[in-house]
């Protein structure tokens, strides 16, 4: 009996000292999972930039000019450069500003996404309110009537401006840069994510360019139909895109700020 009494505390003591089994690291700490989550965010913004009707209309009009082949390529290169530079600037700001703490977006990133979300929702609502009731009455911006008179250098500058300085595309590129910079990815993966964003966001221009270069005689008819559709539905398409992406950014911002 005495032997039993003295052995029980020892047994309990041994149980306390035995090490607990190690818990596996959370999945979201793995670089592959983080990269996948970032691409999931970035692809939505890239797709919205890619289907922006105005740049598509612009390149179709440029391709119809006497120097359409050269100017179309220059416009696309300028577009790519504009997106890449704006995204790189956002990454350069995010890294030293502490956009990520322990793989979690910093508070200022949440505030930025919240502000961009409000901007896009308001912009989308205004666009929808101002859309023409009859799509056939939609009018293109006046500057498009001068595209056939632009020099190659000005066409290149137009591509840069529509990508980096346009009020419709710049917030989406900034949001993509913030999503990449706040994920805590290594520099190489940040650059790769930005490159993927730029490529996807350029597909809307690459499609007309490819049709023009490879489509032969039918290219003019195809591009003309695309231009007419984009001109008629430009405002409605962008209004819906901005409203949907704005709501997403609002949710992301609120999630970051309250977590």
Steps between C-alpha positions, in 0.01 A plus 500: 500500500777738591675407178194597298470835680860595432491397133196712400662842545800376306275391215328837497833675507620305200183590309555870559860484388427310179528742203183583308492398133610776267217668309538539127558852375187673370449456130487871436858530617625292208641705210297302244173571680585868540595530132175331397294735715679803356443386142134443581470865601716635221333314214166666570653846474698401190190367326314823571785703347517265201134544405503878541327609176672835437854363452358227277319759288816713492723221366240402240492860376880510505523179297277659236750783437759486219775407749271267689747212535775715654268718706305200630818341632620829651165557669511151652859541618409833659203338672719221639758749620238718668349209692842363596630835625190583703496152653873517575458839668228353721725209593788737572275700733354192667824322589669770713163612640441163664210380287521158660553396862534127566335418164203724585424829318581812700229738620583764239446242224150438634434875503629530142278217377204652682562838335543342155183300554301811581648675195411216266147455636429873465656509154306193391172643629561827313587315181185291521287808562653678201481210257295570184156338503548415135844336446505617138515861626825445692773746408875447502738750666594789273873422517441179306419698187865615489657154525573480128713817529717384791871441449650167613645668808161641597337162443754346738428774755126440459551133589695595812240756601198274454670234712656700784316832511147400404251548785340166414808277484738662749296407814488138386876489445562664837270248667688214331834642615369535855377139496841378385701719735293414808531122465854476637635330187871493412610759247521245218143385554379861523656573160352181354154588634523850353612355165199266496271794575648703214470212251136427586415871501646533148295220343228749404752675272685191383180347361428783248871522416515126427184518285649790305835329444365151427140547386559609143213667313238403758689686774346838416146368522568315825670797663226733380236285668703493821538877493128559450406266786759650736389854414135421568554313828809679633327686783279212616787247499730723703222595741432135586870414525578790728203436725583129542872557558427796726280284723777237511758760604264632766470147642875447488568832671249441776639148554856630538403786731290282731735200521 
